[in-house]
Amino acid sequence: MNKWRDNPHLVGYVFAAPFIVGFLVFTLYPMLSSLYYSFTDYNLLEAPHWVGFDNYNKILTDDDKIGKSLRVTFTYVIGSVPLRLAFALLVAMLLNVGTRAVGLYRSAYYLPSLIGGSVAVSIMWTQIFGDKGLLNSVLNAIGIHTDTSWIGNPSTALWTLVLLSAWQFGSSMLIFLAGLKNIPISLYEAANVDGAGPATRFFKITLPMLSPIILFNTIMQTISAFMTFTPAYIISRGEGGPLDQTLLYSLYLYRRAFSFFEMGYASAMAWVMLIIIGVITLAIFKSASLWVHYESKGE
């Protein structure tokens, strides 16, 4: 007992214990379980049956919807991540001023990021972009008569999800705002003395100094976009329609697991997505040497 009482690290172990236990029980164990299930035929009702690499072989060669869902997912990621980051940077620059109400504005712009992925907001989005939704009402009011259901049209359904993602730019905005606060004012003062205009200051000072922040936000938002599920599920009613145009990979994985009870196959899909995200993240990191400026390296 005295041995534990005299241990200087005991308090640290006690405070770290909830995280360690939570990580082992709710993260590591489920990951290892899904890895095992990915090599089995498991329908949630019967004991898993070992099938080796059959699930992975089916993903690569015998499932037409895998390619469709990957195409939809990559289109969503490529469309939503740059748009979200652009909005986040624009608003961050607008809020990078010392007005009295700036704290209120920051909170207001961050609010969509807190509720943007919720079921309620996804339902609201269907009301905005439905055939009798708010968007069509506004267009009809200004003389553009249309009764198109934007979420029911195969050409526009996915882009309504992209707009919803762009609306959730609050977390990236706050990170950009913190980065802007760390850029020395002396750089802008020197640029003003040299006669540099706003565009020159933005591209020659702001973007290079923010490039590590842009790298971080790009990686985090890319991973988040690949994991998007709730809006696609609610807006398409779990089907990925119309014509599979909103069938994100995560939604297809969910349907395989809980609609068709193919948990083994869904687990294999999850690990394939993990590998894809890992490769893309690594590629982004590798490209950083070409465009990320680190002041400590004297670049």
N, C-alpha and C positions, 0 to 999 in steps of 0.2 A: 504493500500500500504506500509506504514511504517513497518507494521507487517512482511510482506514478505522480505522487504529490510533488516530488522534487524535480520532475521533468520540466525543463523550461519551455518545451514545445507543446505541452499538454493543452494549453488554451487554444493554440492554433489548430491542433487536431480536432478539438471539440467544435470550433466554429466552422472548420472545413468539412466536418462529417456530413451535414445535410447535403452539401453539393456532391460529395464523393458517393454517398449512398444513392442520391437521385440519379447521378450519371451512370452508375453501375446498373441500377434497376430499370430506369426509364430510357436509357440511351444505348449503352453497350450491350445489354442482354437482348433488347429487341433487334438490334442490328445483327448480332450473331445468330439469333433465331431466324431472321429473314434470310440470312445467307444460307442457312441449312435448308429452309423451306424452298429456296430457289432451285434446289436440286431434287425436289420431290414433287409428287402429284398429291396435292393437299386441298381438300374441298371444305375445310372447317368442320365437317360433320364426322369424318372418319380419320383414322390415324394416317399420317403422311406416308406415302410410298415412294421409296428412292427411285429416281429415274435418270440420275446423272445429269448430263448436259442437254437433255431433250428440250427443256423449257427455253434455254438460250438458243438452241438450234431452230426452234419454232419462231422465236422472235426475229432471227436473222433471215429466215428463208420461207416461212409459211404463214405469215400474218400480214395481210395487206393493210390493215388499219394501223399497224405500227408506223409504217412510212407516212401515212396520212397524218397521224397525230404528231409525229416529229416535224413534218412540214408546217403544220398549224402552229406548233409550239415555237419553232424557230422564227416564224413570221411574227408571232406575238412578241417574242423577246427582242428581235431586231427593231420592231416598231415601237415598243413601249419604253425600253430602257433609255435610248437617246432622247426621246421626247420628255420623259420624266426628268432626266438630268438637266435638259435645257431649261425646262420650266423652273426647276429647283434653283439653278444658277441665276436665272433672270430675276426671280423673286428675291433671292438672297442679296443680290446687288441693289435692288430697290429698297430693301430693308436695312441695308448697311449704312444707315444714317442715324443721327442722334436726336430724332424727334421724340416728343414726350410720349406719344402713343405707340411707339415702335414695339414695345412689349406685347401690347394687345394684338397688333397685326401679326406678330410672330406666332402667337398662340392660335389665332384664327386660321392662319395658313397651315399650321401643323395639325389642326383638328382632323382634317380628312384622312391623314395617315393613321390616326387612332381608330377610326370607324370605317375606313374605306373598304376593308376586306370583309365587312360584316354581312350577314344575311339581309338585314334591313336595307342597307345601302344598295345591295345587288337588286333587291326588289324595287327600290326607288329608281334604279337605272332602267329597269324594264318599263316603268311608267313614263320615263322621259323619252325613251327611244322606241316606244310602241307605236302602232298605227294611229292611235288617238292620243299620243303622248304630248308632253310639253314642247318638244322640238317641232313637231308638225303643227301644233297650235301657233307657235311663234311664226313659223314659215308661212302659214295660211294668213296670219294677221298682216304680214307685210307684202302679201300678194303672190307668194310662191305656193301654189296649191298642190298639195301632195298628201297622199294617205299611205305612204310607204311605211311598213314596219321595219325600222332600221335593224332591229335585232332578229327579225324574221327573214331578212334578205341575205342570201348567201354571199353577196358581194360586200356587204357592210357589217355583217354580224360580228366578225372578229374585231373590226376596228372600233366597235363600241366598247369592247373589253380593253382595247389599247387606250382609249380615252379615259376609261375608269382608272386604269393604272397610272396614267399621267396625272390624274387628279390627286393621287396619293403621293405627292412629291415632298411632303413636310419633313420627313426624317433627313432626306438628302439636303434639303434647303438649310436645315439647322447646321449640318456638318459643313456645307459650303460657307455659311455665315461665319462659323468659327474660323475657317481658313482665311476668309477675307479680313477678319479682325487681326490676323497675325501677319499680314503683309505690311511691311514698313511704309509709313506715310512718306518718308524721305524719298522713296523711289518715284512716287507720283509727283512729288515736288520737283525733283530733278528733271523728270520728263516734261513737266510744264515749262520749266526754264528753257529746255531745248526746243520748245514749240511743238511737242507731240500732241496730237488730237486724241479724242476719246477712243477711236478705233485702234489707234496705235498703242495707247496705254493698255487697252484690253488685251490685245494679242501679244504685246511684247512684255507686259508686266503681270497682269492679272492671271492669264491662262498659264504661263510658265510657273508662277509661284503657287498656283492652285493645282498643278498637275498631280502631285501625290494624293491630294484629296479627291481629284477626279478618278484616279486609279482605284482608290478605296471604294468610292461610291459606285463605280462601274462594276466592280466585282460583286459587291453586296447586292446591288439591284439586279444584276444578271442572275445570280443564284435565286433571289426572291422571285423573279419572273418565271424561272423554270418551275418553281414550286407552286405557282398560282393555281388555285382549285375552286374556292368558294364562288367567285363571280361566274365562272364558266358553268358550274353546277347549277346555280340558281337561275341564271338567265336562260340556259338551254334546258332547264328542268331535268338535268342529269343525263341528257341524251347526246349532247355535243352538237346539236343541230343549229341551223338548218344544213342538211347535206354534209354533216360532220365538219362544218366550217369553224366550229368552236370546240372541237374535240381535242382539247389540250392533252398532253401526254399524261399528266397527273389525273385528269378526269377519266381517261381510258383505263389507266391503272386501277382506279377506284372501281370502275364498272367490272373489270375482270375479277377483282377480289370479292366484291360484295353484291354484285348483280348475277354474275355467273359462277360464283363460289370457286374460283380458281386461284386460291391464295398462293400456291406454289409458283404459278405462272406470273402472278402479280409481283411476287417477291423478286423474281428474276428481272422483271421490268424495272423495278426500283433500283436494282444494282446496275443495270445498264444505264439508267439515267444518272446514277451517281458517277459512273465512269465518264459519261458525256460531260457532265458539269465539271468534273475534275480536269478533263482535257482542255475544256474551254478556259477555265480559270488559269491553268498553267500557261496557255497561249497568251492570255492577257498579261500575265506576269512577265513572260518572255519578251513581249512587245514593249514593256515599260522602259527598257533601256533606250528606245528610239524616241520617246516623247515625254518621259517624266523627268522633271528637273529637280535635283536634290541640291540644295544650296551648300550642304556640308561637304559635298564632293567637288565643289567648285566648278560644276558644269554650267 
